[in-house]
Amino acid sequence: MSQVMSRENLQKWAPVLVLIALILFFSIANPNFMSVRNFARIAMAATPALMISIGITFIIIMGSIDLSMEGAVAVCAVVFATLFLSLGGALDSWAWVALPATLVVGACFGLVNGLVHVKLKIPSFMASLSMGFVGIGLSLLMTGGDRIRVEDPLFRSLLTERVLNFPLMVYFAGLALLVAWFIQSRTRIGRNFYAVGGGEELAHASGLNVNRVRVLGFMIAGAFYALGALFAVARIGIAETATGYNLMFISITSVVVGGTALWGGTGGVWNSLVGVLIVNVIANGMIVIGLPRYVQDGVLGVLVILAVYLSTDRKSLAFVK
Amino acid sequence: MFELQKVDKIFPGVHALKAVDFEIKRGEIVGLVGENGAGKSTLMKVIYGAYQHDGGQVFVDGKTVRFHNPRQAMDMGVGMVFQEQSLIPNLTVMENIFLGFEKQFVNFGVIDWKKMAEAARHQLKKVKLDISPSTTTSQLSFAQRQLVELAKVLTLEERVQGDLVILLDEPTSVLAKDEIKLLFELVRDLRSRASFIFVSHRLDEVIDLSDRIYVLKDGEVVDVVNADEADVDSIQREMVGRNINKEYYREEQQKPYDDTKVLLELESVGNSGKYRDISLKLHAGEVLCLVGTEGSGREAILRTIYGLQRPESGSVSIKGQALKGFSAKCGVEKGVAYVPRERKIEGIVGGMTVFENMTLSQMGNYSRAGVLDVRHERALAREWIEKLSIKASSENADCGNLSGGNQQKVVLAKWRSGGSDIILLDHPTRGLDIGAKEDVYDMVRDMSAAGIGIILVADTLEEAIGLSHTIAVVKDGEIQKWFDCKPGCKPSLYDLIHYMI
């Protein structure tokens, strides 16, 4: 049995090993990489992506896919900024209401997404892709293409205030991760995600309301997208349609690189954390050692192919579609 | 002509085949029997090239060979007729037959369909199947598909010089009695062209068809017997390694049921095209068996009771309350449990642990406001692992890695621990070996002693007669006849078959 254990363990811990290897590699290539300042920079850059990745993790565990995050983030960011400014534009006044309101907006966006998928019986891939475009269009309509500045110092302290050299938002993201972990491992809905991903027919025959689980999954994912939008706005101080730009590829890459299988039933939010860190360490490391931006995108693409290749047990999978 | 000598196969942690000697002569039909996990499928996979042996040698006509994949085995004349139907349903019969070997019909990249149809017709004639080669496969019956599979393997005859070895893996499991007879006649006819290795759980069939029988236990060949000297009892003993209880179906434990307490009542329930005018009462502690041929409507009735299918007429009431909503969720809440025949699809979630599977249908009892009480869940799982002696390393073991019998126990534990008192068993012993079957029979008796009502669709008629208090014979969607099955005065096979066909 020891052999089996070691192989299984290897597969389980491979993402972490890759992360450590990457950190070592970049540290040797440029000693500046290994500094608290740089790690803080990586953590900060990773924060919005981590939230999006957590959201999509739940969907992928169910065996579905969600491609609406860029639209969802754009809508959430713009709604937040508009509401925040119209309520006074300062966190210590009534404007704080904009924070929970944004989470509700994200969840509602997910609700619509889920209902379109489940009620109209449109594959999640197509339903969410379309909803993403709807979101982009909606946010453009609201802003007219303008940027909205959010300059409240208290809100921006998420970025500017540092505890032990890391900005405040990193700690809040850590908290959100713990909440996600709790949902995943300690709640009915979390267990149901795995059941649906592992055997949908069976989950149905056991009296589970599979459609309800699906819709709830999209709602939870939407709420995490909203969190991601908040962190993204806090980071750059601007809300616009482009706030969600590039998050789709980054988040799905992270989830897959972290070891959550695309066909559902396995993986979890810790995998996604490791995945997000791998992606961001690579992005940051390549800047530190001086590679141009366009090389980075290419490297990330290769990385996804590599991760899926390594994580798949091809013996049991003769063909894929 | 085909021989294995001292073949070993080792998986991490498991010695699956231990120095297996196996020989098959020209035109011979060799039976291969053993319990689940005895190594039958591993041995077959080595033979048809899906696995490579780790030790020993494989000979074809005295020459050492090593198959790296099934294609190489086919080129040497070894072909496999799969248990799970391996035909692609949306392709035509001829496309399936020549799948992967279309090259012979291709001119400049274009397939000559006429030529392929002609060749396919020739193959179908070998198995005496009179269908058009351009039929879409999904339109065929199970029996016809099985024959197409055989025809597909028989194409080896034209491609390979020398002798053929054809493996038949549980070919009879989806067939009706007369279809089995036809298949056997066909195999006997074909032995002039090929040797067969026949694998089945049904020992009487193996003895009937084979010349010699290899008995496998724990990865070793424990005996090779000539079929004319073999009998079911002694082979069973060798497979299991102990005597089979004479009281196989636990008849001595059959207690009369409580006829004052009606758990479930169906009143002239009908569903057009499936069944009509079905009335029955299930009492506490009763085992009611629905007997009939495949497609007689038994399964549809079960699905209606469970709430997966809404009936068009009549009424269903559970514990005196008429059912209004029809959904699996409703059924579960009313205490109805369904143990489906496809364990892998509807029985357990592979990849989830034992305790997670057990609480899957009743998470409400183990959570407050959506938050799970995992400690409570584990305690429950440990209790039931103990109670049903489930062989799992712990409650955290992956259910997908358990043997079929133990998976079945987990499914039953799931429902019983949730307090279900109407249990629908759809072929609960299908694919299980003898030891595991006996465990299931014990569980059935335990459940009925505990006042649980059971509706059973049994794997064999003997099983139905042995286990049940009451038998309803279903034919063409109608109940033809009721039988009372008190221990000591049970109806015979003949009594039942008379009303079935």
HADDOCK unambig.tbl for C-alpha pairs under 7 A between the chains (distance, minus, plus):
assign (segid A and resid 1 and name CA) (segid B and resid 12 and name CA) 6.39 0.50 0.50
assign (segid A and resid 1 and name CA) (segid B and resid 13 and name CA) 4.63 0.50 0.50
assign (segid A and resid 3 and name CA) (segid B and resid 12 and name CA) 6.03 0.50 0.50
assign (segid A and resid 4 and name CA) (segid B and resid 12 and name CA) 6.07 0.50 0.50
assign (segid A and resid 186 and name CA) (segid B and resid 371 and name CA) 5.58 0.50 0.50
assign (segid A and resid 186 and name CA) (segid B and resid 372 and name CA) 5.01 0.50 0.50
assign (segid A and resid 187 and name CA) (segid B and resid 370 and name CA) 5.23 0.50 0.50
assign (segid A and resid 187 and name CA) (segid B and resid 371 and name CA) 4.09 0.50 0.50
assign (segid A and resid 187 and name CA) (segid B and resid 372 and name CA) 4.91 0.50 0.50
assign (segid A and resid 188 and name CA) (segid B and resid 363 and name CA) 6.48 0.50 0.50
assign (segid A and resid 188 and name CA) (segid B and resid 370 and name CA) 5.18 0.50 0.50
assign (segid A and resid 188 and name CA) (segid B and resid 371 and name CA) 6.14 0.50 0.50
assign (segid A and resid 188 and name CA) (segid B and resid 372 and name CA) 6.06 0.50 0.50
assign (segid A and resid 195 and name CA) (segid B and resid 349 and name CA) 6.69 0.50 0.50
assign (segid A and resid 198 and name CA) (segid B and resid 349 and name CA) 5.71 0.50 0.50
assign (segid A and resid 198 and name CA) (segid B and resid 350 and name CA) 6.62 0.50 0.50
assign (segid A and resid 198 and name CA) (segid B and resid 351 and name CA) 6.77 0.50 0.50
assign (segid A and resid 199 and name CA) (segid B and resid 345 and name CA) 6.87 0.50 0.50
assign (segid A and resid 199 and name CA) (segid B and resid 349 and name CA) 5.48 0.50 0.50
assign (segid A and resid 201 and name CA) (segid B and resid 345 and name CA) 6.49 0.50 0.50
assign (segid A and resid 201 and name CA) (segid B and resid 346 and name CA) 5.75 0.50 0.50
assign (segid A and resid 202 and name CA) (segid B and resid 345 and name CA) 6.13 0.50 0.50
assign (segid A and resid 202 and name CA) (segid B and resid 346 and name CA) 3.97 0.50 0.50
assign (segid A and resid 202 and name CA) (segid B and resid 347 and name CA) 6.09 0.50 0.50
assign (segid A and resid 202 and name CA) (segid B and resid 348 and name CA) 6.77 0.50 0.50
assign (segid A and resid 202 and name CA) (segid B and resid 349 and name CA) 6.97 0.50 0.50
assign (segid A and resid 205 and name CA) (segid B and resid 328 and name CA) 6.10 0.50 0.50
assign (segid A and resid 205 and name CA) (segid B and resid 346 and name CA) 6.46 0.50 0.50
assign (segid A and resid 206 and name CA) (segid B and resid 360 and name CA) 6.86 0.50 0.50
assign (segid A and resid 206 and name CA) (segid B and resid 361 and name CA) 4.90 0.50 0.50
assign (segid A and resid 207 and name CA) (segid B and resid 328 and name CA) 4.86 0.50 0.50
assign (segid A and resid 207 and name CA) (segid B and resid 329 and name CA) 4.02 0.50 0.50
assign (segid A and resid 207 and name CA) (segid B and resid 332 and name CA) 5.95 0.50 0.50
assign (segid A and resid 207 and name CA) (segid B and resid 361 and name CA) 5.98 0.50 0.50
assign (segid A and resid 208 and name CA) (segid B and resid 329 and name CA) 6.47 0.50 0.50
assign (segid A and resid 208 and name CA) (segid B and resid 361 and name CA) 6.84 0.50 0.50
